[in-house]
Amino acid sequence: MSKKARLVFSTDLNGTLTPDNTFAKLVEPDGLADEMKALMEAYTTGQCSFARVMPQMEKLARGVTKKRVEDYAAAMPLFPGAARTLETLLDSPVVKVRATLSTTAFAGLACLLNEIRFCNRLLVAASPVLLELLDLRHKRRLVRTVVAEADKAIVLEHLAAIHRPHEGLIFHVGDTLGDLPGLLQAAKLNGTGIAFCPNSELLAALALEAPKDLSERVEIVSPGPNGQPDYRQVLEIVRKKVFAVCGLAL
Protein backbone atom coordinates (compact mmCIF):
# COMPACT_ATOMS: atom_id res chain seq x y z
CA MET A 1 0.00 0.00 0.00
CA SER A 2 1.26 3.47 -0.79
CA LYS A 3 -0.11 4.88 2.45
CA LYS A 4 -0.29 3.41 5.91
CA ALA A 5 -3.59 1.94 6.97
CA ARG A 6 -5.17 3.86 9.85
CA LEU A 7 -6.29 2.31 13.11
CA VAL A 8 -8.12 3.67 16.17
CA PHE A 9 -7.52 1.94 19.51
CA SER A 10 -8.93 2.91 22.89
CA THR A 11 -8.44 1.14 26.19
CA ASP A 12 -9.73 1.38 29.74
CA LEU A 13 -7.24 1.70 32.61
CA ASN A 14 -8.52 0.21 35.89
CA GLY A 15 -8.62 -3.57 35.65
CA THR A 16 -7.62 -3.43 31.98
CA LEU A 17 -4.14 -1.93 31.69
CA THR A 18 -3.46 -2.27 35.42
CA PRO A 19 -4.65 -4.73 38.06
CA ASP A 20 -4.83 -1.84 40.52
CA ASN A 21 -7.90 0.04 41.63
CA THR A 22 -6.17 3.35 40.94
CA PHE A 23 -8.86 5.36 42.71
CA ALA A 24 -8.22 3.48 45.95
CA LYS A 25 -4.43 3.48 45.58
CA LEU A 26 -4.30 7.26 45.34
CA VAL A 27 -6.21 7.78 48.60
CA GLU A 28 -4.71 4.84 50.48
CA PRO A 29 -2.27 7.10 52.40
CA ASP A 30 -5.29 9.04 53.68
CA GLY A 31 -7.01 5.90 54.96
CA LEU A 32 -9.81 6.23 52.42
CA ALA A 33 -9.14 3.23 50.20
CA ASP A 34 -12.09 1.16 51.42
CA GLU A 35 -14.54 4.01 50.84
CA MET A 36 -13.16 4.56 47.34
CA LYS A 37 -13.32 0.83 46.53
CA ALA A 38 -16.98 0.74 47.53
CA LEU A 39 -17.76 3.60 45.15
CA MET A 40 -15.97 1.90 42.27
CA GLU A 41 -17.72 -1.38 42.99
CA ALA A 42 -21.09 0.36 42.90
CA TYR A 43 -20.76 1.71 39.38
CA THR A 44 -18.72 -1.08 37.78
CA THR A 45 -21.41 -3.60 38.78
CA GLY A 46 -24.29 -1.43 37.61
CA GLN A 47 -25.69 -0.46 41.01
CA CYS A 48 -25.49 3.21 40.04
CA SER A 49 -23.97 5.42 37.36
CA PHE A 50 -20.45 6.82 37.38
CA ALA A 51 -21.93 10.31 37.26
CA ARG A 52 -23.53 9.66 40.64
CA VAL A 53 -20.37 8.50 42.42
CA MET A 54 -17.89 10.87 40.77
CA PRO A 55 -18.55 13.84 43.13
CA GLN A 56 -17.98 11.55 46.10
CA MET A 57 -14.77 10.24 44.55
CA GLU A 58 -13.60 13.79 43.93
CA LYS A 59 -14.25 14.66 47.57
CA LEU A 60 -12.23 11.68 48.79
CA ALA A 61 -9.35 12.67 46.48
CA ARG A 62 -8.98 16.25 47.78
CA GLY A 63 -5.84 15.40 49.74
CA VAL A 64 -4.00 13.86 46.77
CA THR A 65 -0.90 15.82 45.75
CA LYS A 66 0.86 15.95 42.40
CA LYS A 67 3.92 14.23 43.86
CA ARG A 68 1.78 11.38 45.10
CA VAL A 69 0.24 10.96 41.66
CA GLU A 70 3.63 11.14 39.91
CA ASP A 71 5.18 8.59 42.29
CA TYR A 72 2.26 6.23 41.84
CA ALA A 73 2.14 6.65 38.05
CA ALA A 74 5.85 5.82 37.82
CA ALA A 75 5.43 2.61 39.83
CA MET A 76 1.93 1.52 38.78
CA PRO A 77 1.92 -2.19 37.83
CA LEU A 78 0.69 -3.00 34.34
CA PHE A 79 -0.66 -6.34 33.17
CA PRO A 80 1.82 -8.49 31.21
CA GLY A 81 1.96 -7.26 27.64
CA ALA A 82 0.10 -3.99 28.25
CA ALA A 83 3.05 -1.66 27.66
CA ARG A 84 4.35 -3.80 24.80
CA THR A 85 0.96 -3.75 23.08
CA LEU A 86 0.71 0.04 23.15
CA GLU A 87 4.32 0.45 22.06
CA THR A 88 3.87 -2.05 19.21
CA LEU A 89 0.83 -0.16 17.95
CA LEU A 90 2.44 3.27 18.27
CA ASP A 91 5.68 2.14 16.61
CA SER A 92 4.07 0.16 13.77
CA PRO A 93 5.78 0.79 10.41
CA VAL A 94 2.70 -0.35 8.47
CA VAL A 95 -0.28 1.06 10.40
CA LYS A 96 -0.83 4.60 11.62
CA VAL A 97 -2.40 4.21 15.06
CA ARG A 98 -4.28 6.72 17.18
CA ALA A 99 -4.30 5.20 20.67
CA THR A 100 -6.29 6.63 23.56
CA LEU A 101 -6.69 5.98 27.25
CA SER A 102 -10.50 6.11 27.52
CA THR A 103 -11.34 5.66 31.16
CA THR A 104 -13.25 6.86 34.19
CA ALA A 105 -9.90 7.03 36.00
CA PHE A 106 -8.85 10.45 37.24
CA ALA A 107 -7.52 12.70 34.48
CA GLY A 108 -4.79 13.90 36.84
CA LEU A 109 -3.45 10.35 36.95
CA ALA A 110 -4.14 9.30 33.36
CA CYS A 111 -2.33 12.30 31.87
CA LEU A 112 0.70 11.92 34.15
CA LEU A 113 0.83 8.19 33.43
CA ASN A 114 0.78 9.05 29.74
CA GLU A 115 3.76 11.37 30.16
CA ILE A 116 5.81 9.26 32.57
CA ARG A 117 5.28 5.84 30.98
CA PHE A 118 4.34 6.59 27.37
CA CYS A 119 6.13 9.89 26.59
CA ASN A 120 2.80 11.68 25.89
CA ARG A 121 2.19 9.52 22.82
CA LEU A 122 -1.37 8.65 23.81
CA LEU A 123 -4.50 10.75 23.83
CA VAL A 124 -6.48 10.75 27.07
CA ALA A 125 -10.18 10.79 27.88
CA ALA A 126 -10.75 10.58 31.63
CA SER A 127 -12.87 11.89 34.48
CA PRO A 128 -12.23 15.57 35.36
CA VAL A 129 -10.75 14.80 38.77
CA LEU A 130 -7.35 16.19 39.87
CA LEU A 131 -7.21 18.36 36.75
CA GLU A 132 -5.74 21.12 38.90
CA LEU A 133 -2.55 19.05 39.20
CA LEU A 134 -1.88 19.16 35.47
CA ASP A 135 0.28 21.53 33.47
CA LEU A 136 -0.89 22.82 30.09
CA ARG A 137 1.22 20.23 28.23
CA HIS A 138 -0.70 17.46 29.96
CA LYS A 139 -4.08 19.02 29.33
CA ARG A 140 -3.32 19.22 25.61
CA ARG A 141 -3.51 15.41 25.48
CA LEU A 142 -6.90 15.39 27.21
CA VAL A 143 -9.38 15.14 24.35
CA ARG A 144 -12.52 14.73 26.45
CA THR A 145 -13.62 14.49 30.05
CA VAL A 146 -15.51 11.32 30.94
CA VAL A 147 -18.39 11.89 33.33
CA ALA A 148 -20.66 9.02 32.27
CA GLU A 149 -20.21 5.53 30.89
CA ALA A 150 -21.65 6.58 27.52
CA ASP A 151 -18.79 9.06 27.05
CA LYS A 152 -16.47 6.21 26.05
CA ALA A 153 -18.69 5.56 23.04
CA ILE A 154 -18.63 9.26 22.14
CA VAL A 155 -14.82 9.30 22.38
CA LEU A 156 -14.58 6.39 19.95
CA GLU A 157 -17.08 7.91 17.54
CA HIS A 158 -15.20 11.24 17.48
CA LEU A 159 -11.83 9.55 16.98
CA ALA A 160 -13.24 7.55 14.09
CA ALA A 161 -14.65 10.69 12.48
CA ILE A 162 -11.39 12.62 12.85
CA HIS A 163 -8.80 9.96 12.08
CA ARG A 164 -10.83 7.95 9.55
CA PRO A 165 -9.45 4.48 10.26
CA HIS A 166 -9.39 1.73 7.67
CA GLU A 167 -12.68 -0.18 7.52
CA GLY A 168 -12.87 -2.49 10.52
CA LEU A 169 -9.78 -1.18 12.32
CA ILE A 170 -11.48 0.30 15.38
CA PHE A 171 -11.03 -1.25 18.83
CA HIS A 172 -12.08 -0.60 22.41
CA VAL A 173 -10.79 -2.67 25.33
CA GLY A 174 -12.52 -2.79 28.71
CA ASP A 175 -13.38 -5.07 31.59
CA THR A 176 -16.54 -3.89 33.39
CA LEU A 177 -20.13 -2.96 32.73
CA GLY A 178 -19.07 0.67 32.34
CA ASP A 179 -17.17 -0.32 29.21
CA LEU A 180 -20.24 -1.74 27.49
CA PRO A 181 -21.01 1.47 25.56
CA GLY A 182 -17.44 1.62 24.23
CA LEU A 183 -17.39 -2.06 23.29
CA LEU A 184 -20.70 -1.82 21.45
CA GLN A 185 -19.69 1.45 19.76
CA ALA A 186 -16.60 -0.27 18.35
CA ALA A 187 -18.91 -2.98 17.01
CA LYS A 188 -21.34 -0.40 15.55
CA LEU A 189 -18.42 1.16 13.69
CA ASN A 190 -17.63 -2.25 12.15
CA GLY A 191 -14.71 -2.67 14.51
CA THR A 192 -14.07 -4.98 17.44
CA GLY A 193 -14.89 -4.67 21.11
CA ILE A 194 -12.46 -6.55 23.35
CA ALA A 195 -13.83 -7.57 26.76
CA PHE A 196 -10.65 -8.09 28.77
CA CYS A 197 -11.22 -10.60 31.58
CA PRO A 198 -14.71 -9.11 31.96
CA ASN A 199 -16.65 -9.03 35.23
CA SER A 200 -19.85 -11.04 35.51
CA GLU A 201 -22.06 -8.00 35.03
CA LEU A 202 -20.45 -7.18 31.68
CA LEU A 203 -20.72 -10.79 30.52
CA ALA A 204 -24.39 -10.87 31.47
CA ALA A 205 -25.10 -7.62 29.64
CA LEU A 206 -23.36 -8.90 26.51
CA ALA A 207 -25.36 -12.12 26.62
CA LEU A 208 -28.77 -10.79 27.64
CA GLU A 209 -29.03 -7.08 26.82
CA ALA A 210 -26.77 -6.21 23.90
CA PRO A 211 -28.09 -6.63 20.35
CA LYS A 212 -26.81 -9.95 19.02
CA ASP A 213 -25.32 -8.44 15.87
CA LEU A 214 -23.16 -6.21 18.06
CA SER A 215 -22.30 -8.63 20.85
CA GLU A 216 -21.00 -11.03 18.21
CA ARG A 217 -18.36 -8.41 17.36
CA VAL A 218 -17.10 -8.35 20.95
CA GLU A 219 -14.28 -10.79 21.64
CA ILE A 220 -13.78 -12.17 25.14
CA VAL A 221 -10.23 -12.36 26.52
CA SER A 222 -10.04 -14.83 29.40
CA PRO A 223 -7.18 -15.15 31.91
CA GLY A 224 -4.19 -17.16 30.75
CA PRO A 225 -3.31 -20.74 31.80
CA ASN A 226 -1.82 -19.43 35.04
CA GLY A 227 -5.07 -17.67 35.88
CA GLN A 228 -3.56 -14.25 35.30
CA PRO A 229 -4.80 -11.68 32.75
CA ASP A 230 -2.45 -11.26 29.79
CA TYR A 231 -2.82 -8.16 27.61
CA ARG A 232 -0.77 -9.78 24.86
CA GLN A 233 -3.99 -11.52 23.83
CA VAL A 234 -5.36 -8.09 22.95
CA LEU A 235 -2.41 -7.48 20.65
CA GLU A 236 -3.02 -10.83 18.92
CA ILE A 237 -6.66 -9.91 18.24
CA VAL A 238 -5.57 -6.61 16.70
CA ARG A 239 -2.84 -8.30 14.66
CA LYS A 240 -5.25 -10.87 13.23
CA LYS A 241 -7.75 -8.16 12.33
CA VAL A 242 -5.12 -6.00 10.61
CA PHE A 243 -3.94 -8.99 8.59
CA ALA A 244 -7.50 -10.01 7.67
CA VAL A 245 -8.47 -6.49 6.60
CA CYS A 246 -5.25 -5.22 5.01
CA GLY A 247 -3.02 -8.23 4.54
CA LEU A 248 -0.41 -6.49 6.67
CA ALA A 249 1.73 -7.98 9.45
CA LEU A 250 1.52 -5.65 12.43
WOTAFEN-V831624 format. One record per residue. N is the residue number from 1. PHI is phi in whole degrees, -180 to 180 (none if undefined). D_FIRST is the distance of its C-alpha to the first C-alpha in whole Angstrom. Layout:
{{N PHI D_FIRST} {N PHI D_FIRST}}
//
This chain:
{{1 none 0} {2 -75 4} {3 -122 5} {4 -65 7} {5 -68 8} {6 -107 12} {7 -140 15} {8 -113 18} {9 -135 21} {10 -127 25} {11 -141 28} {12 -71 31} {13 -111 33} {14 -62 37} {15 75 37} {16 -121 33} {17 -84 32} {18 -127 36} {19 -75 39} {20 -72 41} {21 -89 42} {22 -66 42} {23 -58 44} {24 -68 47} {25 -61 46} {26 -69 46} {27 -105 50} {28 -56 51} {29 -63 53} {30 -93 55} {31 74 56} {32 -114 54} {33 -62 51} {34 -64 53} {35 -63 53} {36 -68 49} {37 -61 48} {38 -64 50} {39 -67 49} {40 -65 45} {41 -60 47} {42 -63 48} {43 -88 45} {44 -75 42} {45 -104 44} {46 84 45} {47 -71 48} {48 -158 48} {49 -83 45} {50 -65 43} {51 -57 44} {52 -74 48} {53 -89 48} {54 -57 46} {55 -60 49} {56 -70 51} {57 -62 48} {58 -61 48} {59 -64 52} {60 -65 52} {61 -90 49} {62 -63 51} {63 -90 52} {64 -78 49} {65 -99 48} {66 -63 45} {67 -62 46} {68 -63 47} {69 -65 43} {70 -62 42} {71 -63 43} {72 -70 42} {73 -60 39} {74 -67 39} {75 -107 40} {76 -57 39} {77 -71 38} {78 -116 34} {79 -63 34} {80 -52 32} {81 86 29} {82 -66 29} {83 -64 28} {84 -63 25} {85 -61 23} {86 -64 23} {87 -66 22} {88 -62 20} {89 -66 18} {90 -67 19} {91 -96 18} {92 -60 14} {93 -81 12} {94 -115 9} {95 -130 10} {96 -89 13} {97 -110 16} {98 -108 19} {99 -107 22} {100 -138 25} {101 -79 29} {102 -119 30} {103 -155 34} {104 -84 37} {105 -57 38} {106 -66 40} {107 -59 38} {108 -59 40} {109 -82 39} {110 -60 35} {111 -69 34} {112 -72 36} {113 -61 34} {114 -59 31} {115 -71 32} {116 -72 34} {117 -103 32} {118 -128 28} {119 52 29} {120 58 29} {121 -90 25} {122 -101 25} {123 -88 27} {124 -135 30} {125 -129 32} {126 -154 35} {127 -67 39} {128 -80 41} {129 -111 43} {130 67 44} {131 -62 42} {132 -65 45} {133 -83 44} {134 -94 40} {135 -83 40} {136 -59 38} {137 -63 35} {138 -74 35} {139 -65 35} {140 -65 32} {141 -88 30} {142 -84 32} {143 -88 30} {144 -164 33} {145 -91 36} {146 -107 36} {147 -117 40} {148 -151 39} {149 -57 37} {150 -66 36} {151 -63 34} {152 -65 31} {153 -68 30} {154 -66 30} {155 -57 28} {156 -65 26} {157 -63 26} {158 -66 26} {159 -62 23} {160 -64 21} {161 -68 22} {162 -81 21} {163 -97 18} {164 45 16} {165 -67 15} {166 -58 12} {167 -51 15} {168 92 17} {169 -98 16} {170 -130 19} {171 -138 22} {172 -132 25} {173 -118 28} {174 -161 31} {175 -125 35} {176 -125 37} {177 -57 39} {178 -64 38} {179 -89 34} {180 -55 34} {181 -59 33} {182 -68 30} {183 -64 29} {184 -73 30} {185 -66 28} {186 -58 25} {187 -65 26} {188 -61 26} {189 -88 23} {190 68 22} {191 -104 21} {192 -133 23} {193 -87 26} {194 -124 27} {195 -86 31} {196 -91 32} {197 44 35} {198 -67 36} {199 -74 40} {200 -63 42} {201 -67 42} {202 -68 38} {203 -61 38} {204 -65 41} {205 -65 40} {206 -64 36} {207 -81 39} {208 -112 41} {209 -114 40} {210 -74 36} {211 -56 35} {212 -61 34} {213 -65 31} {214 -91 30} {215 -62 32} {216 -68 30} {217 -98 27} {218 -107 28} {219 -95 28} {220 -98 31} {221 -104 31} {222 -95 34} {223 -57 36} {224 -71 35} {225 -57 38} {226 -86 40} {227 83 40} {228 -104 38} {229 -61 35} {230 -136 32} {231 -69 29} {232 -62 27} {233 -66 27} {234 -64 25} {235 -60 22} {236 -66 22} {237 -63 22} {238 -65 19} {239 -59 17} {240 -63 18} {241 -69 17} {242 -60 13} {243 -67 13} {244 -66 15} {245 -83 13} {246 -114 9} {247 72 10} {248 -110 9} {249 -91 12} {250 -74 14}}
//
